[in-house]
Amino acid sequence: MSWYRRTKLVFDSIRRNIDPKILPRSHVSSRINQYLSSSKPSAKFSGFSSIASRKLGLVSLTSLGQNTNRVVNNPFMSLSKRNYYVDRYQVRHFKPRGPRRWFQNPRNVWTVVLVGSAAVLTLYFGNLETVPYTKRTHFVLLSKPMEKRLGETQFEQIKKTYKGKVLPAIHPESIRVRMIAKEVIDALQRGLSHERVWSDLGYASMDSTLKGSDKGVKETAMALSGDEETMSDMTWSKEDQVLDDRWIQQNRKKDLKASSSHLEGISWEVIVVNDPMVNAFCLPAGKIVVFTGLLDHFKSDAEVATVIGHEVGHAVARHVAEGITKNLWVAILQLVLYQVVMPDLVNTMSALFLKLPFSRKMEIEADYIGLLLIASAGYDPRVAPSVYEKLGKLGGAKGLGEYLSTHPSGEKRSQLLAQAHVMEEALMIYREVHTGRGIEGFL
């Protein structure tokens, strides 16, 4: 019988080496009991061998002094890849957890896609607006009350920055600028297709607050006027541009209702800052700032009206709010590209191909709106091309500098406004105003 036992032990050893999973349960149990009985009472159980763990692999023993006959599910004892998890009831689950498991259901995926698409479409079409005069449709996320508060806050900061340089309301230049601005704004009022609530244009006081502003003194004198220059003898050659008269005419023919509710109840104010800077701007809340450096280079009222009309055109078209919306999308795109491209390269490319082209296009649109505004205010629109050409010379941007600028070149702006269809439309409005018929609701 001894040879039979030796042969059986050899055969069992060979089978264990070939496939450990076929190890008899009795041999494993006996080996565990033998190991536990021979160990010290204070020793800790460190785990099973690879053979035992694959067969029983879920055994967890705490100490030798406790009852070790109880088998507990332990997923960390197995050396194989763990494709399951164990809950608090020691139940093994082989399905994945978390978002991956949730998205494995096609019904859940389609629900997310449909709900997300509906939300995006609602957000987009719910915030589409039509720009007055040009009838261009644009997407704006910034609310109109927020836009007004933003303009009022910036206006207060500007008055604090230039404290002591703001000309008083009775200064001749202040009266002149306020009179020109009033005529442009009155023309804008007449252009609206339905009645709005307007307030008279006032000269801002340095003590004004966000809730209201000092209207200054009443109009006491007429503005000094110079001889208006005409450009009837000037001809311009047409070039291929991003925005030309065909784009304007196509948008003007659209039967769209212009969005002008953001102009309701605006408290128009104007200040003149004694500074040599050749600049002027209009904030979203109807706050107009003109620097005396601009008045030094443009003497006639028509030239000053051209600049003011352009700045009012920015407020009419809500370019500030549209710019904030576009900058938000650009920022999201930049965050995505930062993961694969160097940040400096991303910032440069986004400025060259997204931000600067958008800024130049908005300037051209404001030029067109301003041209129609000054024509309806009674100023000769043929002066406008020379004004922008002169501004371009003062800026001095040429060559590559034009592409890196936020404004188009003065030559390009003058050529676009002098094109036949654009200038003829403005001249028609100008003649109607001077014949006493005026323009009502041509928006």
Steps between C-alpha positions, in 0.01 A plus 500: 500500500796735549569514129134592438516791741824629351356472150183688600699780663713541187189499280327761720811718493511487122133591476545798734785634289300464179171651622485640855125537480441126526658481845266304727322715755583252778876543440471879518290488815739258665798718410331810640411323825851361523650846449270659756566234761874529461507883516535714807177644648618858458593466134302674232377332187666658199303334221483190287723364237414544136351148493279549801394848401387391157298215639363659816640852420237677706614393847587771751631418846556763765704328765591158622320551833159524334284243328659460159252251357274778368559588135464868408486646149817701437548624142855617569640151567478391137803552277289503184361823349219637715189536286249525781424690818360393835224685684453518877303178495802315358325449168716500192385704198656466156337804335704824484409797719491878438432703182645234272239253611226762460605595147516139388124513472412641152174640635687714751738625230216604270325673790808708575549587132140608448471699823838666444417590140165647601667709770768632261248585228272674749791701637620596151171597336375661820792745496506586130449867422482712186724805478315821403588651160711207376248227595786269590411216737738446789514287814524687832504337843548813712165626626393856425476614865845359565632681192362830628648452845834415343497822295400712798773351716764561235377857456543570871851358491590717200381814678712410801800432278474836322390696804600862455527466121129485419387831350207669676157494342511871409827468311455581129647168388271312739195681364610436144556129548176461691304673225651275231439188704140605564432533128644154434295344779185677385561353156529158658168560677330590175642190336333261740189344354296548818499738790749463782550668832791738465668748728672815385871500455675661792851594592626267769597639836801380694271446800259272317424154628388180336135572577490828316709777361501877492367623172720807521388834371249549224610575153617861506676541172521345161807300416771662298477370147754495222477449129414141416726331251342304221635207310274493198800521266682204654485154350608176659594167351319197638704222653401160630426546868359282774217745548385702198187669375352172376512359852327811628230497234429129548453548870290812452258310277426244770154543649615482860388696801791691645574452870501845656363427847847555645459869406191543716534749783868572438631804684728645233791699640809660352823636644796671335841416644782751464762257371707497178393143423325474164216278611131474582279211609146416608436254782204259495286714732509796260797672663703696243857613566682736262862615539610848401780351289230386258352850485840646420529292181135510389367853494166472320181375663450241226837344577428486872153361426657225290713383793213526750265318261752218469526466879122509543484227235697272733236550771216445252650170379593381852855431392631494858253229605567303181874526560465363853298206365755419232787529748324238713497249212859585415603436862331158495675414174832612646458276805446202270802583283721554804501123549677431170661831394728747674300778674699782337429363154131457581471859625675638194291301253172585672586870493603498134219287361209561740518813715660754266292412188182521708603841637572638152168375366312667785678828425385485139143432609512798738630714211194411294254564785670829579481605135122457497467674836686814396307512173169485687635765740548740208877472455650439157599129491761568230726636774528159669755336263747786546460479879597132511784555256633775726462278808703231324782747434496610864517138613793426273433124467630368169589165351497221753393744771156524339446126541612517864269792577151491647386756240512474121723738312365846435527449125291183510232661717474803272475283189224286646290802596557672166364210297199578288220312673612601848545869429185523288292367788651754738457785251135410450441531875698826508291656220175388661600670825592826328176507302309489828343159451739313722537127541255314719545137585755415232659240726 
